[in-house]
Structures are given as C-alpha cells and as structure tokens.
Amino acid sequence: MFKSKARITAIGSYVPEKKLTNYDLEKLVETNDEWIVKRTGIKERRIANEDEYTSDICFKAVQNLMERYDKTVEDVDMIIVCTVTPDFKTPSVASLLQAKLGIKNTGAIDLNAACAGFTYGLHMANGLITSGLHKKILVLGAETLSKITDYEDRTTCILFGDGGGAVLVEFDEEQPSFLSSYIGSEGEKGKHLYCTNLSNRMFEEDLIDSNKIVQNGREVYKWAVTTVPIGMNKVLENASTQINEVDWFVPHSANLRMIESICEKSDFPIERTFYSLVDYGNTSSATIPLSLDKGVSEGKLKRGDKVLLYGFGGGLAQAGLLINWTI
C-alpha cells in the first residue's frame, strides 16, 4: 500500500486590491447583482492591475507564507506553479518565481490542468517527495483570469477573478499529509471550456478564436455535478474512509449552486465546505488554496482535520485528494 512521506507545512495567499463588484458589472453588460448571486453565489472578484501578472501574485503569496510561518525557501528543490494564465509562453511562471525569490538550485515547472491544477500539483509534489527525488517543494495555484476574460460576454465575465495561493510541502515520514487520491480527464469534452492559442480547432470542430475564455456553462455544470461525487467516493474508497469521517470538503469554487448540488449528491453538509467564490469569484487553479487559507484565517481549519480536496474544470480534468491537515 502506498504510504506518503510528504507533509504540508505552510500556506500563504494573495489577492489584488482592486475589486470588481456585481454592481460594477451592471455597467458593463446586461446583468444585475440579484441575477448573479442567485445563479452563482458570487458578489465580487479581485482584478490584477494592468502591469500585475501571475508571477507577481505567486511571489506575494510566497511572501505571505514565509511571514506567517517563519519559513525560508532558499533550499526549495522544486517549484510547481499551476496556472492557465502564465506571463509568457516561455519562460515559465515557475522560473520567473525562482528568480524573484533568489533560489539558486531548484527545478521549476508550470502545470496546466485548469481548475484542477492545484490538486494535480499537490499530487505531483507528494509523488516527487515520497519517491525520494525531492525534499522541499513549493506548490502554487495562481491566475490572472481577468486578462483572458471577455467583458462583453455576460455569461463568463460575471464569473472570473484573480488571485493565488501557495503551500510548502516537505519530506516527513512521521506526519505525512497525503492519504489517497484519484485523478482523471475527459478530453473529448474539452470543447465545453477552452481558450484558443495556436489552434482554433478541436477534434475537427471550429472554435471561437478570441484568445478569451469560452464556456458552455450548462454542459460543464452537468459534467461536474455527475462526475465529482463519483470521484469523491473513489478517493474515500482508496483510503478506506467514510464520508462522515471527513471534517472539511474543499471543492473548486466555480459556482455555489454547483457546490450545493455536489454536496447534496455526496451527502456532505454544505456547512462543512470551504469555498472562496463569494468574495473572489472563480479563480481557477487558485480557488482551492484560497479556500483553505480562508478556513485557516477564520480559525475553522485545525491541525489533525481530515480534508477532502477536489479540483475539476477545463480539460475536462479532475483530481481529488484526501489529506490530513498538518499545519
């Protein structure tokens, strides 16, 4: 049986100062606060400055982590940045972050699994540390989605915001964080949530070529509320754990109605679910670390709690993890 040797030892986060409220959006597109809250639960989002990019958000999230937990990062031997909004096609955000932090000897990679990115990143970090290849890894989920959002499309512009979170994962045989995982992808459904780049065709089908986020919300919703509860069960089965033994559920914060449906189908109380969408909107790979840090700052998430994380979205990809909260 797989036994983890990796422990989460610190967390940090950062969101830009600028707020975009539902009332602000009323001036941009045909919508209103009541309509947005009723359908999504979102009240406002944070928007990066014109000259503020994903690497800047990552740097500030790591600074926040170091200040709060008195941690140093000069001996980090791998940086994994989970994002769909890199500053450049190359170099990676992780390489830019390595330079900003002044770390001399570390690997640096970006990981693109969209809204499942952060859970994929943790899954990778656990594997790299448990295998003995690495000892200390920074995992970040960070986005500047406002830079690829179409603010003339009222179905998507009401959703997305910017922000980021970081965790430090270190070697620890005695108090590992990771209990089980389940990952998957259904690429044949990728056309339901995409942003074009070099190609504007997917499986011989023409796409809207705007370099902005395009989403078939109805299809993504149907997929998520059907697929995620099944995946949650698989994560729990892999750990021989029952749903009533889980202290907190932290899903990707896409839409509050979606989260409510997932909780109902999986028989998990919404009252023990962390989400960050009300104040920050859908921040893709950043929603789960922002939600976790919200739980920490509110004094709800305690050391020893059993937490089920579940990322899902573009790909269409999914990744679930059951962890012991070890901070």
Phi and psi in degrees as a GROMACS rama.xvg file:
@    title "Ramachandran Plot"
@    xaxis  label "Phi"
@    yaxis  label "Psi"
@TYPE xy
-63.9202  129.601  PHE-2
-124.941  119.675  LYS-3
-68.5508  151.044  SER-4
-126.637  25.1506  LYS-5
-120.136  138.816  ALA-6
-130.144  134.834  ARG-7
-78.7444  122.81  ILE-8
-116.38  -11.0406  THR-9
-163.379  156.587  ALA-10
-141.726  148.32  ILE-11
-150.522  162.581  GLY-12
-152.346  165.854  SER-13
-156.461  139.085  TYR-14
-131.423  145.199  VAL-15
-61.1541  159.17  PRO-16
-74.1518  -36.2585  GLU-17
-66.6916  130.714  LYS-18
-106.628  143.696  LYS-19
-121.766  104.91  LEU-20
-88.5977  169.385  THR-21
-62.1596  -33.14  ASN-22
-69.1844  -32.8691  TYR-23
-64.2388  -40.0466  ASP-24
-68.2032  -26.2841  LEU-25
-60.2256  -25.3525  GLU-26
-84.3096  -13.2551  LYS-27
-101.317  -40.1024  LEU-28
-138.988  170.665  VAL-29
-78.111  94.1867  GLU-30
-160.068  177.835  THR-31
-155.684  163.66  ASN-32
-57.8427  -45.8276  ASP-33
-60.46  -43.3688  GLU-34
-63.6818  -43.6369  TRP-35
-66.7988  -47.3637  ILE-36
-63.8088  -42.3225  VAL-37
-61.5903  -38.5643  LYS-38
-92.7392  -23.0892  ARG-39
-128.616  -25.9293  THR-40
84.4769  -4.02966  GLY-41
-83.3884  135.622  ILE-42
-110.516  -35.7453  LYS-43
-157.487  168.616  GLU-44
-140.889  162.563  ARG-45
-101.575  142.465  ARG-46
-124.982  127.059  ILE-47
-66.6373  148.492  ALA-48
-63.3219  163.058  ASN-49
-57.3187  -35.6285  GLU-50
-102.378  20.8412  ASP-51
-111.272  125.284  GLU-52
-123.769  177.545  TYR-53
-59.1766  -38.9704  THR-54
-63.7091  -33.2315  SER-55
-67.3339  -41.6799  ASP-56
-63.9323  -41.857  ILE-57
-60.0075  -46.4788  CYS-58
-59.9132  -44.0788  PHE-59
-70.2336  -31.7317  LYS-60
-67.6371  -39.6908  ALA-61
-68.9666  -39.782  VAL-62
-56.7495  -44.7063  GLN-63
-61.0433  -42.0995  ASN-64
-60.5537  -47.9551  LEU-65
-65.0532  -41.3221  MET-66
-65.833  -40.2529  GLU-67
-76.1573  -32.8474  ARG-68
-114.202  8.13355  TYR-69
52.981  46.5549  ASP-70
-103.424  151.861  LYS-71
-114.232  154.236  THR-72
-124.409  5.6471  VAL-73
-65.3882  -19.3448  GLU-74
-101.79  10.7889  ASP-75
-61.4319  132.393  VAL-76
-110.792  5.79352  ASP-77
-160.365  137.969  MET-78
-120.249  125.037  ILE-79
-118.511  114.627  ILE-80
-107.813  120.204  VAL-81
-97.5077  116.528  CYS-82
-163.084  154.96  THR-83
-114.174  3.34629  VAL-84
-127.5  63.8103  THR-85
-68.617  151.929  PRO-86
-57.7353  -42.4535  ASP-87
-134.371  161.058  PHE-88
-65.115  -38.2842  LYS-89
-156.54  139.564  THR-90
-73.6969  164.525  PRO-91
-70.0236  159.181  SER-92
-60.4844  -39.1349  VAL-93
-60.3152  -40.0581  ALA-94
-67.5927  -40.5014  SER-95
-62.7968  -40.4413  LEU-96
-65.8599  -40.6978  LEU-97
-55.689  -43.9037  GLN-98
-67.3952  -43.1111  ALA-99
-62.7843  -34.4828  LYS-100
-86.318  -12.2709  LEU-101
70.9947  29.0831  GLY-102
-83.3522  126.533  ILE-103
-86.3843  -38.694  LYS-104
-126.524  87.1096  ASN-105
-152.586  149.609  THR-106
-78.3846  157.069  GLY-107
-149.814  117.811  ALA-108
-138.941  150.811  ILE-109
-98.8795  146.904  ASP-110
-126.843  125.813  LEU-111
-112.884  98.3483  ASN-112
-128.484  26.1246  ALA-113
52.0464  -129.243  ALA-114
-71.3444  -13.0298  CYS-115
-93.675  4.60134  ALA-116
-57.2045  -47.3436  GLY-117
-65.2222  -41.4246  PHE-118
-68.2208  -35.6435  THR-119
-62.523  -41.4519  TYR-120
-63.0931  -42.3454  GLY-121
-64.3735  -40.3091  LEU-122
-58.853  -44.4266  HIS-123
-64.8694  -45.4418  MET-124
-61.024  -42.25  ALA-125
-59.019  -45.2118  ASN-126
-64.8692  -42.2045  GLY-127
-66.5295  -38.8926  LEU-128
-76.7687  -44.297  ILE-129
-63.6705  -32.8081  THR-130
-71.7966  -16.7606  SER-131
94.827  0.375126  GLY-132
-74.4072  -30.5653  LEU-133
-137.866  160.795  HIS-134
-118.091  -29.7416  LYS-135
-149.873  115.413  LYS-136
-127.823  134.164  ILE-137
-91.5837  127.217  LEU-138
-118.612  126.149  VAL-139
-127.525  143.463  LEU-140
-118.512  116.924  GLY-141
-148.372  143.358  ALA-142
-147.16  150.114  GLU-143
-123.577  68.162  THR-144
-65.1598  -23.0547  LEU-145
-59.1288  -24.5436  SER-146
-79.2613  -12.7427  LYS-147
-124.754  22.1056  ILE-148
-99.483  135.097  THR-149
-87.5177  106.112  ASP-150
-82.7983  15.61  TYR-151
-109.288  -5.22668  GLU-152
-101.983  103.215  ASP-153
-70.0384  -15.6981  ARG-154
-79.8264  -22.336  THR-155
-114.129  -32.9447  THR-156
-67.403  -19.7836  CYS-157
-76.2924  -11.435  ILE-158
-94.1318  -43.3669  LEU-159
-97.3495  145.47  PHE-160
-142.844  -178.025  GLY-161
-117.82  152.467  ASP-162
160.021  178.848  GLY-163
-164.48  158.368  GLY-164
-139.786  155.246  GLY-165
-136.466  143.786  ALA-166
-130.402  152.801  VAL-167
-105.075  128.408  LEU-168
-117.786  124.911  VAL-169
-127.471  158.015  GLU-170
-65.411  129.343  PHE-171
-162.32  106.069  ASP-172
-74.5621  -26.9879  GLU-173
-84.5398  -34.5184  GLU-174
-130.748  61.5181  GLN-175
-68.4973  151.429  PRO-176
-89.9423  -30.5423  SER-177
-93.6377  125.719  PHE-178
-106.475  -41.2912  LEU-179
-166.081  169.341  SER-180
-152.738  163.904  SER-181
-152.791  129.783  TYR-182
-131.712  157.698  ILE-183
-171.66  170.4  GLY-184
-153.592  144.742  SER-185
-126.936  77.204  GLU-186
-61.4789  -23.2088  GLY-187
-64.6503  -16.3133  GLU-188
-102.428  10.6992  LYS-189
-60.2301  -23.5791  GLY-190
-67.3295  -12.7762  LYS-191
-82.1944  -12.2794  HIS-192
-155.591  108.17  LEU-193
-154.308  167.379  TYR-194
-141.941  117.595  CYS-195
-67.2786  158.896  THR-196
-142.822  -103.457  ASN-197
-76.8732  -27.2568  LEU-198
-117.072  149.685  SER-199
-122.11  24.6811  ASN-200
-132.988  141.662  ARG-201
-134.339  118.07  MET-202
50.8785  47.557  PHE-203
67.8341  13.8558  GLU-204
-109.17  131.196  GLU-205
-70.1716  139.902  ASP-206
-114.632  166.209  LEU-207
-73.9154  114.497  ILE-208
-95.9464  80.7674  ASP-209
-121.439  -8.14317  SER-210
58.6857  24.7551  ASN-211
-122.092  162.951  LYS-212
-66.6664  130.534  ILE-213
-123.512  129.381  VAL-214
-138.597  134.98  GLN-215
-95.049  88.0533  ASN-216
-57.6215  -37.5973  GLY-217
-62.8483  -44.8453  ARG-218
-70.2963  -39.424  GLU-219
-65.0958  -40.7053  VAL-220
-60.7575  -49.1497  TYR-221
-58.9084  -43.704  LYS-222
-63.1453  -46.3743  TRP-223
-65.5831  -47.3383  ALA-224
-71.7474  -17.568  VAL-225
-90.2594  -42.9738  THR-226
-80.7703  -42.2328  THR-227
-62.7406  -46.3588  VAL-228
-58.9056  -35.8185  PRO-229
-65.1486  -44.8109  ILE-230
-64.0589  -38.7783  GLY-231
-58.4409  -43.6834  MET-232
-61.8015  -37.3185  ASN-233
-68.1717  -39.6927  LYS-234
-59.8115  -46.0249  VAL-235
-67.7894  -39.6704  LEU-236
-61.2502  -39.8857  GLU-237
-65.3064  -19.9539  ASN-238
-108.346  6.9657  ALA-239
50.528  46.4064  SER-240
-122.677  142.6  THR-241
-93.0203  154.058  GLN-242
-59.984  -32.1123  ILE-243
-75.827  -4.33475  ASN-244
-91.4211  -7.23978  GLU-245
-84.7972  129.629  VAL-246
-81.5576  -41.3914  ASP-247
-140.447  143.474  TRP-248
-111.807  129.449  PHE-249
-126.958  88.9667  VAL-250
-85.2592  166.863  PRO-251
-59.2342  131.092  HIS-252
-85.9321  76.3987  SER-253
-88.9385  -45.4702  ALA-254
-163.137  128.597  ASN-255
-64.2583  -35.9615  LEU-256
-64.5235  -36.2792  ARG-257
-65.0989  -44.4476  MET-258
-63.429  -41.8313  ILE-259
-60.0903  -41.6426  GLU-260
-66.7402  -41.5727  SER-261
-62.6128  -43.6429  ILE-262
-62.7329  -42.2854  CYS-263
-62.9463  -45.1391  GLU-264
-69.0101  -28.9202  LYS-265
-97.2332  1.90211  SER-266
57.6168  45.9665  ASP-267
-120.086  133.501  PHE-268
-68.1463  130.453  PRO-269
-60.9287  -25.6868  ILE-270
-66.2825  -19.9464  GLU-271
-110.259  33.613  ARG-272
-120.104  128.771  THR-273
-94.8974  134.328  PHE-274
-147.331  151.784  TYR-275
-114.154  5.57149  SER-276
-73.1341  -25.8493  LEU-277
-58.9323  -46.5508  VAL-278
-97.0868  -20.3741  ASP-279
-120.427  -7.64965  TYR-280
70.8861  -165.087  GLY-281
-84.7121  110.34  ASN-282
-107.733  24.7843  THR-283
52.9108  -118.851  SER-284
-65.3196  -13.5066  SER-285
-89.2776  -11.5475  ALA-286
-64.394  -40.4155  THR-287
-69.9068  -48.2878  ILE-288
-62.6422  -34.9152  PRO-289
-64.9622  -38.1978  LEU-290
-67.7757  -43.7534  SER-291
-59.4402  -45.2015  LEU-292
-67.7623  -30.641  ASP-293
-63.2756  -42.3243  LYS-294
-62.2998  -37.0528  GLY-295
-68.2677  -48.9003  VAL-296
-65.9217  -28.3471  SER-297
-85.0417  -2.61822  GLU-298
75.662  15.4702  GLY-299
-90.187  -41.8048  LYS-300
-81.5679  117.631  LEU-301
-116.129  153.107  LYS-302
-58.1512  133.039  ARG-303
96.843  -11.3429  GLY-304
-67.0628  144.933  ASP-305
-96.3365  123.436  LYS-306
-124.585  131.521  VAL-307
-103.975  113.88  LEU-308
-99.1839  140.185  LEU-309
-146.279  112.393  TYR-310
-99.9912  143.121  GLY-311
-159.102  147.47  PHE-312
159.129  -141.488  GLY-313
-45.1543  136.242  GLY-314
145.937  -57.7993  GLY-315
-76.0561  118.456  LEU-316
-114.252  155.874  ALA-317
-145.978  152.072  GLN-318
-157.678  124.292  ALA-319
-118.453  145.725  GLY-320
-137.205  140.044  LEU-321
-107.154  124.225  LEU-322
-130.218  155.736  ILE-323
-91.3948  129.612  ASN-324
-77.7278  115.805  TRP-325
-115.519  19.5714  THR-326
